Amino acid sequence: MAEPSTPLDSTESSPKIDNPYLSNKTRNYALGLLTVGYCFNFIDRQLLSILQEAIKVDLGLSDGQLGLLTGFAFAMFYVSAGIPIARWADKGNRRNIVAYAIGIWSFMTAISGLAQNYLQLFLARIGVGIGEAGGSPPSHSIISDIFPPERRATAISIYSTGVNIGILFGFLFGGWLNEFFGWRVAFAVVGAPGIVIALVIRYTLKEPIRGLSEGRVVNTAVAPLGDVLRLLWSRRSFRHMAIAAGLNAFAAYGTVNWQASFFIRSHEMGTGELGTWLALSSGLLGAIGILGGGMIADKLAPRDKRWYLWVPAIVGFIGVPFFITVFLTESKYTALILSCIPGLLINVYLGNSIATAHALVGARMRAMASAILFFILNLIGLGMGPSAVGFLSDYLEPTYGVESLRYAMVFLIPAALFWSSCHFVLATRTLREDLANAPD
C-alpha cells in the first residue's frame, strides 16, 4: 500500500505549498474545462448511434455488426487501456494525459468518415476507444484533489453532465449534418474541434497537488494495482455498487445506442427531427438528472452517507415502467414525450458512484479506483448493452420483422435497470462501515 500522507498545516515545519487552486475561480475553470473535454468524449462516441442507420445501408451491415461497433468491440479496447492509463495518472501528470487522450479520440473520430468498409470503421472506433480510455480516470482524480469531500459528488456530477451534453450535441449535430451532408461529413465536422480543446487543456490547466482537498500532501509512492484491487474487492459495498453501475450502464448504453434506430424503424422518423427530440430527452434532461442526483446526495449525505447510493436506487425503480411504456406504445409522440423521464433519470448513478469509489480509497488510488469502476461498468454496460440488443434484434427478426428491435429493447432494458437498483440497495448495507475503514 502507499505510505501514509502528510497533513498540511501552517506550522514552520510544514512544507511550503504552491497551490494553483486557492480560489473558486480557478477550481471552477478547471472543472468547466474538463467537463467540456468530457462533452467531446460523448459527442464523438454518440455520433455513431444517430448515423448508424445511414452507415448500415451504405456499408451493408447487420444489427449485430452495429452493436459490436458501439458496444463490445469498442468497450474491449476502452476498458483494456483504461487501467494502465489510470496507473500512469496516479503517478504522472494528469493534465497532460487528458490532453493527449482528447487529441487522439478526436482525430480518430474525424477520420472515421473516410472508412470504406466495416473493417476500416471498426479500426477507427478502436482508436476512439483507446483515446477515450485516458479521459475520465485522470479527470476524476484532478477533481477530487481540488474539491473537498463534501462537495465532491456535486463536482463529479457536474463533470459527468458531459455525458448528456455530449449526447445532446451528438444527436443534434449528427442528425442534421447527416440529413443535409451525409454521415461522412458529420464525423469530420464533429471530430475536429476536440483537437483544439486538447491544446487548451494542455496549455492553460494546472496540475493540482495530490491530497489537496483533504489538507494533506501525498507521498510519491503509488499503490500497486493488486493492492487497490484487493482493497476495493474487500469492500462489499463496492462489489454491489460496481455491479449496480454496470447494469445501469447496460440499460443506458443499450438505450442511447439504439433508440434512434428504434424510432426510425418503428415510427419512421427522419434523423433531423429525431435528433432534436433525443437531444432534449437524453441530452439536456439527462444532464439535469446527473447534476441533480449529485447535489441531492451531497445535501442528504451529512445525515446518512447511504444516500449516495439510495438516490440511484430510487430513480432506477421509477424509470422501469416508463421504459416499458416508451418501447410498447404505438404513438411516436407519446413515446418521445415519455422518454424524457428515463432520459432524466438513467445516468443519475454516475456521479454518486464515482464519488463513493473515491471515498473508499486513498488519495493516490483515485484514478485507479475510477479505472477499476469504469472497467466493470463498461465491460457490463458498454460491452454488453448495445451488443446484446443488436444480437437479440437479429435473433427476433424472423418473428417480428422490422419490430424486432422494439422487442429486443423491451425485453432487456427494464430488466437490467430493475436488477441494478436492487444491487444499489444491497450496497448500502455495508457502506457506512466500509467508508469508516477507508485509508487516508
N, C-alpha and C positions, 0 to 999 in steps of 0.2 A: 504494500500500500504506500501511497505518497506520505512523506514526512509531514508532521503537523505544521500548520501555518502559523505565522507570527502576527499577533494582534497589532493593529495600528493605534498609536496613541500620541499624545502631544509631548511626551517626555523627551529629554535631551538624548536619551539612549536610542530612541526610535529612529529608523532611517528616514531621511528626507524624501518625501514622495512628490513627484511631479505629476499631479493628477490632471489629465486633459478634460475631465468631465465633472468639474466643480459646479457648473451652472446647469439649470434646467434647459437652457437654450442649446447647449452642446449635446446634452443627453437626447433631447427631442430631435435634434438634427440627425444624430446617428441612427435613432430608431426610425425616423422618416425615410432616410436614405436606404437603410437595409430593407424596409418594407417595400419601397419602390423596386429594389432588386428582386425581391420575392414575387412581386406582381409580374415581372417579366418571366420569372420561372413558370408561372402558371398560364400566362398568355401563350408562351411558346409551347407548353405541354398541352393546353386545352385546345389550341388551334386545330389540331388533328381531328378532334371529335366533330366539329361543325363542318369540316371539309371531307370527312371520310366517305360520305355517300358519293360525292363527285370523284374522289380518288378510286372508290370501289368500281365505278363504271369505267373510268379512264384506264385503270390498270388491270381490270378483270379479277378482282379479289373476292374472297368469301368472307362471311362474318367471322369465322374462326381466325383467318389471317388478320383481319382488322383488330380483333380482340388481342392478338399477340402483339401487334404494333403498339397499342395503347396500354397493354397490360403486362403479361408475364415476361415477354422478351425485354421490354423496356425496364421492368422492375428488376430483373436479374442483374443487369449491369448497374442500375441505380443503387441497389442495396449492397452489391458486392464492393463497389467503390466507396460507399459511404463510411465504412468502419476505418479503413486505412487513412482516409482523408481526415476523419474526426480525430484519430490519434495524432496526426500531423498538427491539427488545430489545437490540441491540448498542450503542445509544446512549442508551436511555431507562431508566426504572425497571422492571426485570423483574418485581419483586414485584407491582406494580400490574397489569401486563399479564396475568399468570397469574390474578389475582383476577377481572379483568374477563372473561377467557375462560371461566373456570369458571361464573361467573354467567350468561353468555349461553347456553352449551350446556345448562346445567341447566334454564333457563327454557324453551328450545325443546323439550327432551325432555318436560317436564311438559305442554306444550300439544299435543304430538303425539297425545295421546289424544282430542283434540277433532276430529281430521280426519274429514271425512265422505266423502272421495273420494281417489283416487290423487294428484291434483294438490296438494291441501292437505297430505297426508302428505309428499309429495315436497318441498314448500317448507319444511315444518318440519324435515326432515332436512338440507336445505341450511343452515338456521340452526344446527343442531347441528354440522355440519361446519365452518362458519366459526368458531364458538366454540372448537371443539377444536383448530383450527389454531394458536391462541395459547397452548396449554398447554405442550407439550413443549420447543420450542427455548429459550424463556427459562428454563424449569426446568433443562434440561441445563446452560445457561450458569451459572446460580446454583450448581449442584452442583459444577461444575468449578472454580469460584472459592473454594469453601470446603473442598474435599478435595484433598490433594496427588496428583500423577500416579500414585504407586504404590498409591493406594487408590481411584483414580477409577473403574476398571471395576467394582469391587465396589459403590461408592456408586451409580453409574448403574444397575447391575443391581438393587440394592435398589429404586431408583425404578421401574425397569422391571417389577418384580413387580406394580406397579399394573395392568399389562395383564391378568395372570391372576387377581389378586384381584378385579378388576372383572368379568372373565368369570365367576368363581365366583359372585359375588353377583347378577350379571345373570341367569345361568341359574337360580340357586336362587330368588331372589325373583320373577323373571319367570315361571318355571314354575308356582309355587304361586299367585301372585296371579292369573295367567291362569285357572288351573283353578277358583278359587273366586269371582273377581270380574270376570274378563274383561280383555281386553288394554288397554282404555282406562284403567281404574283403575290398571293396572300402570305405565303411562307416568307418570301423575300422582304416584303414591307414590314411585317411584324418582327422578324428576327433582327434586323439591322440596328434598331435603336438600343438594344441591350448592350451592344459593344460600347456605346457612349456612356451608359450607366456604369459599366465596369471601370472605365477610366476615371469617372468622377469619384467613385468609391476609393480607388487606389490612391488618388492624389489629394483628397480632401478629408478622409476619415482617419481619425487617430486610433491606434491600438490601445485599448484600455488596460489598466492594471488588474491582474487576476486577483479575485477575492475582494475587490474594492467595495462592493456593495455591503459586505459583511464587516467592513472596517478592519481588514487584515491583509497582510502581504503573504502570498502563497509561495512556498519554496519551488524551485525549478524542477524537482523530481516529478516524473509523470508516472501515475499508477499503471502497472501492466494491464493489458486488456483482460487477462484471466482474472485479475483481482476485481476489476469493475464488473465483469460478468457474474462472478461469484457473489459479490455484494448485492447486485440487483436481483439475482435469482434467489438469494436467501430471503428476500422481502416478498412475502406472499401477496401483499397489496400490489407490488409492481407486476407480478406474474398475471394476476387477474386484470389489472389495468392495461397491460400490453395486449392481451388477447382481446379485451373490450375495444381498444383503439383500433386493432386490426380489423375486427368485424365491422365496426362503424365505418372504417375506411373502405371495406369491401362494399358496403351499401352506397357510400358516397361516390367512389370511383365507378362502380357499376352503373350508377345513375348518370353521373355527369358525362361519362364517355359514350353513353348510348341513348340518352334522352333526345338528342337532336335527331338521330336516325329513327327513333320511335315516332316522333311527331311527323317526320317527313313521310314515313311509310304508312302509319295508321291514320294520320289526319291530313296527309297530302299538303303539307305546308312548304313554302319556299324558304330558303336559308336566310334571306334578309329579314323578313318579319319574325321568323322563329328566333334568329339570333338576338333580336331586340328583346323579345319576351324572356329568353333564357338569361340574357344579361341582367335583367331585373330580378328574376327569381333566384337563380343560382349565384349571381354576382353581387348585386347591391344588397339584397336581403341577407344573403349568406355572410357578407362582411359584417353587417349589423349583428347577426347572430353570434359570430365568433367574438366580437368585441363585447357584446352584452353578456355573454357567458362568462368571460374572464372578469369583467367588472362586478357582476353579481357574486361570483365566487369569492373575489377579494373582499367584498363587502361583508359576506356572511362568514368567511373563514375565521375571523377572530373569535367567534362563538364556538365554532367546531370546524376543524380542518377537513372533515369529511365532505363538506360542501363542495370542495374542488371536484369530487367525483359524483356526488349526488346530483349536481346540476346536469352533467351529460346523461346520466341515467334517466332522469325525469324527462328530458326533452326527447330522448330516444323512444321511450314508450309513447309519448304524444305523437311522434311522427309516423308510427306504424300504420294506423288506419288511413291517414292522408295519402301515403304511398299507394296503398291498395286501391283507393278510390281514383287516384290520378291515372293509374295504369288500366283500370277497367271501364271508366266512363267512356261513352261514345261521343260526347261533346268535346271538341278540341278546346274551346274557350273555358269550359268548366275545368278541364284537365290543366290548362295553363294557369288559371287563377288559383286552383287548389295546390298546384305545385309550389306556390310561394311559401306555404307553411313548412314542408320538409326542406325547401331551399333555405329558409331562415334558420332551421334547427340542425341540419345534418352535420355541420362542422363545429358545433359548439364545443365538442370534446377536445379539440386540438390544443388550444392554449392551456387549458387546465391540466391536460395530461403531461405536456412538456414541463410546465412549472412544477408539477408533483414529482416527476422524474428527477429534476434538478434538486429538489428539496431532499431527496433520498440519498444523494451522493455528496462528495466533497467538491470544492471549487475546481480542482484540477481534473475532475472527471466529467464535467458538464457536457462538453462537446461529445465525448464518448457515450455518455448516457443518452443524449439525443440521438446519436447514430444507432445505438442498440434499439431504442424505442422505434426509430424510423425503420430499422431493418425488419423488425417484427410487423410493424404497421403496414409497411409497403409490400412485404412478402405476402401477407394475407390480403391486404386491401388492393393495392395497385397490381400485384402479381396475379391474384386470383379473381378479383371482381370483374373487370372488363372481359377477361378471357372466359370465365365461367358463363357469363351472359352470352357471349358470342357463340361458344360451342353449343350451349343449350338451345340457342335460337336455331342453329344449323340442324340440331337433332329434331327439333319440333317442326321444322319447315314442311316435311311431308304431310303432317297432320293439320297444321294451322296456316300454312301458306305465308302470305305477307304479314299475318298477325303473329308469327312465331316469336318475334322479338318482344311483343307486348306480354306474352305469357311467360317467356323466359324471365323477364324483369319482375313480374308479379309473383312468380314462384320463389325467386332468390332474394330480392332486395328487402322486403319487410321482415322476412325470417332472420336475416343477418342482423338487422337493426335491433330486433327484439332480443336476440341472443347477446348482442353487445351490451345492452342495458343491464341484463342480468349479471354480466361479469363486472360492470362498474359497481353494482350494488355489493357483490361479493368482495371487491377490493376494499370497500370502506370498512370491512370488519376488522382489519388489522392495520389500517392506515395510520392511526394515531400512534400506536406502538412502534411501527416502523419509522415514522418521522422522528420520534423521540430517540431512536437508536442511530440516527444518521451521523456519519463522520463529519468533522469540520471541513 
